[in-house]
Amino acid sequence: MKQTETIPADRLGEYITINGRKEYLYHVPGKKASLPVIIYLHAGPGLPGSLLEHVFPEELREYYHTVYWDQPGTGKTLQKNGGYYPDFEELLADLNRVVAYVKQVYRKEKVILFGHSLGSLVGSLYALSYPEDLLCYITAAPMVSFRQNEITGLLVLKNKAINAGRKKDFNRLEELSPYPDEAYSRAFFKKFKTVRSIQREYDGGTDLKDLLSVIRKSPIYRPADLLSLYKGIERNDRLWADLLECNLMERDATYRMPVFFLWGEAENIQSEHLARMYFNHLSAPEKEFFELPGAGHFMMLEQPEEYLKVLKVIRGMMMMFSM
């Protein structure tokens, strides 16, 4: 693993070697060395947070250092390891090395893990397995069970089609049955994309076209990033297969660090019922559920000031807990 001794003076992109692969980290240092460090686990599969960071509130640097990790099978990491797509176990093993590296670089005993959507599932599994590494765990648009989320989402979508008198949409959704499938396949992935396409027609919110517009304006964007975005979404079959099987409600839910849930008032991808049920179910030294007004699935893009406000509150709470 690459060694470094100093905190970067400004934004820095670098590759470090983890388990024989070159993996990309994008550092956005805070204003003071003493600030806590967030490791940001992106959504997906295949959607790197490093290419969205430029539209996140700059004021975050007053409160945190942030490190964006392009996970294996995603973004600039995928570009260096073209044929490699991980499963959850391999992702967690690599995250363990990323955490160790970040702690060394920033000279911290513990870090904050921030998981968005798919990243929240990875983050939860890591927080439950390696509590000694974390100051706290933050999850945005939390995913509890991808399978149960899709079952619930399909029922909601069918009801919306009925209420709107759109029989054609209802029939298209009926034709997908069974959904989700018992096991992952490319046929399931095709169904999944159909559901998301119809969902966007009813619920709006940030879609792939919007994200592409943001990504192209990133200071670290390169044309090769578009191909890796496509591959990351389309070819992460092992990750998609694990997604279908993972259900946090079936696992131990004892967190040994403070846990914070961020939920967009206009969330249209994840199930609020599942998120609140899991939040009530889990145990932690401290826990808080924040609802961001006007925000959807990509709250940090849609309502950046509300996003910043919540992260400032969490920073204040963490300072009180440490007194």
C-alpha positions as CSV (number, residue, x, y, z in Angstrom):
1,M,0.0,0.0,0.0
2,K,1.3,3.4,-0.9
3,Q,2.6,5.4,2.1
4,T,2.2,9.2,2.6
5,E,2.9,11.3,5.7
6,T,1.2,14.6,5.2
7,I,-2.3,15.8,4.7
8,P,-2.8,17.1,1.1
9,A,-2.8,20.9,0.9
10,D,-5.8,20.9,-1.5
11,R,-7.9,18.5,-3.5
12,L,-5.8,15.5,-4.5
13,G,-6.5,12.5,-6.6
14,E,-4.3,9.5,-6.2
15,Y,-4.1,5.7,-6.9
16,I,-3.1,3.4,-4.1
17,T,-2.5,-0.3,-4.4
18,I,-5.0,-2.5,-2.5
19,N,-4.9,-6.3,-2.8
20,G,-2.9,-6.0,-6.0
21,R,-5.2,-3.4,-7.7
22,K,-4.8,0.3,-8.2
23,E,-7.8,2.1,-6.6
24,Y,-8.7,5.7,-6.8
25,L,-9.1,8.1,-3.9
26,Y,-10.1,11.8,-4.2
27,H,-9.2,13.9,-1.2
28,V,-11.0,17.1,-0.2
29,P,-9.1,18.2,2.9
30,G,-10.8,20.3,5.5
31,K,-9.5,23.7,6.7
32,K,-7.8,22.3,9.8
33,A,-5.8,19.1,10.3
34,S,-7.8,18.4,13.6
35,L,-11.1,18.0,11.7
36,P,-12.6,14.5,11.5
37,V,-12.4,12.5,8.2
38,I,-15.3,11.2,6.2
39,I,-14.9,8.3,3.8
40,Y,-17.7,8.6,1.3
41,L,-19.2,5.4,-0.1
42,H,-21.0,6.1,-3.3
43,A,-24.3,4.9,-4.8
44,G,-24.5,2.5,-7.6
45,P,-23.4,0.0,-8.6
46,G,-21.1,2.1,-10.7
47,L,-21.7,5.8,-9.7
48,P,-18.5,7.4,-8.4
49,G,-18.9,10.1,-5.8
50,S,-15.6,11.7,-6.8
51,L,-17.2,13.0,-10.0
52,L,-20.1,14.6,-8.1
53,E,-18.1,16.2,-5.3
54,H,-17.7,19.6,-7.1
55,V,-21.4,20.4,-6.6
56,F,-21.4,19.5,-2.9
57,P,-21.2,22.5,-0.5
58,E,-17.7,23.9,-0.3
59,E,-18.4,24.8,3.3
60,L,-18.2,21.2,4.3
61,R,-14.4,21.8,4.4
62,E,-15.0,23.9,7.6
63,Y,-16.2,20.8,9.4
64,Y,-14.6,17.7,7.8
65,H,-12.0,16.2,5.6
66,T,-13.6,14.0,3.0
67,V,-12.2,11.1,1.0
68,Y,-14.1,9.8,-2.0
69,W,-13.3,6.2,-2.9
70,D,-14.0,4.9,-6.4
71,Q,-14.9,1.4,-5.4
72,P,-13.7,-1.6,-7.5
73,G,-15.9,-1.9,-10.5
74,T,-16.5,1.8,-10.6
75,G,-15.1,5.0,-12.1
76,K,-11.3,5.6,-12.2
77,T,-10.6,2.4,-10.3
78,L,-12.4,0.4,-13.0
79,Q,-10.3,2.1,-15.6
80,K,-7.1,0.7,-14.0
81,N,-8.6,-2.8,-13.5
82,G,-10.7,-3.3,-16.6
83,G,-12.1,-6.7,-16.1
84,Y,-12.5,-6.8,-12.3
85,Y,-15.9,-6.5,-10.7
86,P,-16.2,-7.3,-7.0
87,D,-18.7,-9.0,-4.7
88,F,-19.7,-7.6,-1.3
89,E,-17.0,-9.6,0.5
90,E,-14.2,-8.3,-1.7
91,L,-15.6,-4.8,-1.4
92,L,-15.5,-4.9,2.3
93,A,-12.0,-6.3,2.3
94,D,-10.8,-3.5,0.2
95,L,-12.7,-0.9,2.3
96,N,-10.8,-2.2,5.3
97,R,-7.5,-1.4,3.6
98,V,-8.8,2.1,2.5
99,V,-9.8,2.9,6.1
100,A,-6.4,1.9,7.4
101,Y,-4.7,4.0,4.7
102,V,-6.9,7.1,5.4
103,K,-6.3,6.8,9.1
104,Q,-2.6,6.8,8.5
105,V,-2.6,9.7,6.1
106,Y,-4.7,12.0,8.3
107,R,-3.2,10.6,11.5
108,K,-6.5,9.6,13.0
109,E,-7.5,6.7,15.3
110,K,-11.0,6.6,13.8
111,V,-12.9,7.9,10.8
112,I,-16.5,8.6,9.8
113,L,-18.1,6.3,7.3
114,F,-20.8,7.9,5.0
115,G,-22.8,5.5,2.8
116,H,-25.2,6.7,0.2
117,S,-27.8,4.3,-1.2
118,L,-25.9,1.2,-2.2
119,G,-23.0,2.7,-0.2
120,S,-25.2,2.6,2.8
121,L,-25.5,-1.2,2.6
122,V,-21.7,-1.5,2.3
123,G,-21.3,1.0,5.1
124,S,-23.6,-0.8,7.4
125,L,-21.9,-4.1,6.9
126,Y,-18.6,-2.5,7.6
127,A,-19.8,-0.6,10.7
128,L,-21.2,-3.8,12.2
129,S,-17.9,-5.7,11.4
130,Y,-15.3,-3.1,12.3
131,P,-16.8,-0.8,15.0
132,E,-13.3,0.0,16.3
133,D,-12.5,2.0,13.2
134,L,-15.4,4.5,13.3
135,L,-16.3,7.7,15.1
136,C,-19.8,7.4,13.8
137,Y,-21.7,6.0,10.8
138,I,-23.8,8.3,8.5
139,T,-26.2,6.8,6.0
140,A,-28.1,8.8,3.3
141,A,-31.1,7.3,1.4
142,P,-30.4,4.1,3.4
143,M,-30.9,0.7,1.7
144,V,-32.1,-2.1,4.1
145,S,-33.1,-4.8,1.7
146,F,-32.9,-4.3,-2.1
147,R,-35.3,-7.2,-2.7
148,Q,-37.9,-5.9,-0.2
149,N,-37.4,-2.4,-1.5
150,E,-38.2,-3.5,-5.1
151,I,-41.3,-5.4,-4.0
152,T,-42.6,-2.4,-2.1
153,G,-41.7,0.0,-4.9
154,L,-43.5,-2.1,-7.5
155,L,-46.7,-2.1,-5.6
156,V,-46.6,1.6,-5.0
157,L,-45.9,2.2,-8.7
158,K,-48.8,0.0,-9.8
159,N,-51.1,1.9,-7.5
160,K,-49.9,5.2,-9.0
161,A,-50.6,3.9,-12.5
162,I,-54.1,2.8,-11.5
163,N,-54.8,6.2,-9.9
164,A,-53.5,8.0,-12.9
165,G,-55.6,5.9,-15.2
166,R,-52.5,4.8,-17.1
167,K,-53.5,1.2,-18.0
168,K,-50.5,0.8,-20.4
169,D,-48.0,1.4,-17.6
170,F,-49.9,-0.9,-15.2
171,N,-49.8,-3.7,-17.9
172,R,-46.1,-3.2,-18.5
173,L,-45.5,-3.6,-14.7
174,E,-47.7,-6.7,-14.6
175,E,-45.7,-8.3,-17.4
176,L,-42.6,-8.1,-15.3
177,S,-43.9,-10.7,-12.8
178,P,-42.2,-12.3,-11.0
179,Y,-40.3,-9.2,-9.8
180,P,-37.8,-9.2,-8.4
181,D,-36.6,-12.6,-9.6
182,E,-35.4,-15.3,-7.1
183,A,-31.8,-15.0,-8.4
184,Y,-29.9,-12.4,-10.4
185,S,-29.8,-12.6,-14.1
186,R,-29.5,-10.3,-17.1
187,A,-33.2,-10.7,-17.5
188,F,-33.8,-9.3,-14.0
189,F,-31.5,-6.4,-14.8
190,K,-33.6,-5.6,-17.8
191,K,-36.8,-5.6,-15.6
192,F,-35.1,-3.4,-13.1
193,K,-34.3,-0.8,-15.7
194,T,-37.9,-0.9,-16.9
195,V,-39.2,-0.2,-13.3
196,R,-36.8,2.7,-12.8
197,S,-37.8,4.2,-16.2
198,I,-41.5,4.1,-15.3
199,Q,-40.7,5.3,-11.8
200,R,-39.1,8.4,-13.1
201,E,-42.1,9.3,-15.2
202,Y,-44.3,9.4,-12.0
203,D,-41.8,10.7,-9.4
204,G,-39.3,12.8,-11.3
205,G,-36.1,13.5,-9.3
206,T,-32.5,13.3,-10.4
207,D,-32.0,10.8,-13.2
208,L,-29.0,9.5,-15.1
209,K,-29.2,12.3,-17.6
210,D,-29.0,14.9,-14.8
211,L,-26.1,13.0,-13.3
212,L,-24.2,12.9,-16.6
213,S,-24.6,16.7,-16.9
214,V,-23.1,17.1,-13.4
215,I,-20.3,14.6,-14.1
216,R,-19.2,16.3,-17.3
217,K,-18.6,19.5,-15.3
218,S,-16.3,17.9,-12.8
219,P,-12.8,19.3,-12.7
220,I,-11.5,15.7,-12.7
221,Y,-13.8,14.5,-15.6
222,R,-12.2,12.7,-18.5
223,P,-14.0,11.2,-21.5
224,A,-13.0,7.7,-20.3
225,D,-15.2,8.3,-17.3
226,L,-18.4,7.9,-19.4
227,L,-17.4,4.4,-20.5
228,S,-16.5,3.3,-17.0
229,L,-19.8,4.8,-15.8
230,Y,-21.7,2.6,-18.3
231,K,-19.6,-0.5,-17.5
232,G,-20.0,0.1,-13.8
233,I,-23.8,0.1,-14.0
234,E,-24.1,-2.6,-16.6
235,R,-21.4,-5.2,-15.7
236,N,-21.3,-5.4,-11.9
237,D,-23.2,-8.7,-12.0
238,R,-21.6,-10.1,-8.8
239,L,-22.5,-7.0,-6.9
240,W,-26.1,-7.0,-8.3
241,A,-26.4,-10.7,-7.3
242,D,-25.3,-9.9,-3.7
243,L,-27.6,-7.0,-3.6
244,L,-30.6,-9.2,-4.2
245,E,-29.6,-11.5,-1.3
246,C,-28.6,-8.9,1.4
247,N,-31.2,-7.9,4.0
248,L,-30.0,-5.9,7.1
249,M,-33.1,-6.9,9.0
250,E,-31.8,-10.5,9.1
251,R,-28.4,-9.5,10.6
252,D,-27.3,-8.3,14.0
253,A,-28.1,-4.6,14.3
254,T,-25.9,-3.7,17.3
255,Y,-23.9,-0.6,16.2
256,R,-21.1,0.4,18.7
257,M,-20.9,3.9,17.4
258,P,-23.4,6.8,16.9
259,V,-25.6,6.3,13.8
260,F,-27.3,9.0,11.8
261,F,-29.9,8.5,9.0
262,L,-30.4,11.2,6.3
263,W,-33.7,10.9,4.5
264,G,-35.0,13.0,1.6
265,E,-38.6,14.2,2.1
266,A,-39.2,13.4,-1.7
267,E,-37.2,10.2,-1.7
268,N,-38.5,8.1,-4.6
269,I,-36.1,5.1,-4.8
270,Q,-35.8,3.7,-1.3
271,S,-38.7,2.6,1.0
272,E,-39.2,5.0,3.9
273,H,-41.1,2.2,5.7
274,L,-38.1,-0.1,5.6
275,A,-35.7,2.7,6.5
276,R,-37.7,3.7,9.6
277,M,-38.3,0.2,10.6
278,Y,-34.6,-0.6,10.5
279,F,-33.7,2.6,12.3
280,N,-36.1,1.7,15.1
281,H,-34.8,-1.8,15.2
282,L,-31.1,-1.0,15.5
283,S,-29.3,-0.2,18.7
284,A,-26.5,2.4,19.0
285,P,-25.0,4.6,21.7
286,E,-26.8,7.5,19.9
287,K,-29.0,7.6,16.9
288,E,-30.9,10.3,15.0
289,F,-33.1,10.3,11.9
290,F,-32.9,13.5,9.9
291,E,-35.5,14.3,7.2
292,L,-34.3,16.9,4.6
293,P,-37.2,19.0,3.2
294,G,-37.5,19.1,-0.6
295,A,-34.7,16.5,-1.1
296,G,-35.0,13.3,-3.1
297,H,-32.6,10.4,-3.5
298,F,-29.6,12.6,-4.4
299,M,-30.1,15.0,-1.5
300,M,-26.6,16.4,-1.7
301,L,-27.2,17.6,-5.3
302,E,-30.9,18.6,-4.9
303,Q,-30.8,20.4,-1.5
304,P,-27.1,21.1,-0.8
305,E,-27.8,23.6,1.9
306,E,-30.1,21.3,3.8
307,Y,-27.5,18.6,3.4
308,L,-24.8,20.9,4.8
309,K,-27.1,21.9,7.7
310,V,-27.5,18.3,8.8
311,L,-23.8,17.5,8.6
312,K,-23.1,20.6,10.6
313,V,-25.6,19.4,13.3
314,I,-23.9,16.0,13.3
315,R,-20.5,17.6,13.7
316,G,-21.8,19.5,16.7
317,M,-23.4,16.3,18.2
318,M,-20.1,14.4,17.8
319,M,-18.2,17.2,19.6
320,M,-20.7,17.0,22.5
321,F,-20.4,13.2,22.7
322,S,-16.6,13.5,22.9
323,M,-16.7,15.9,25.9
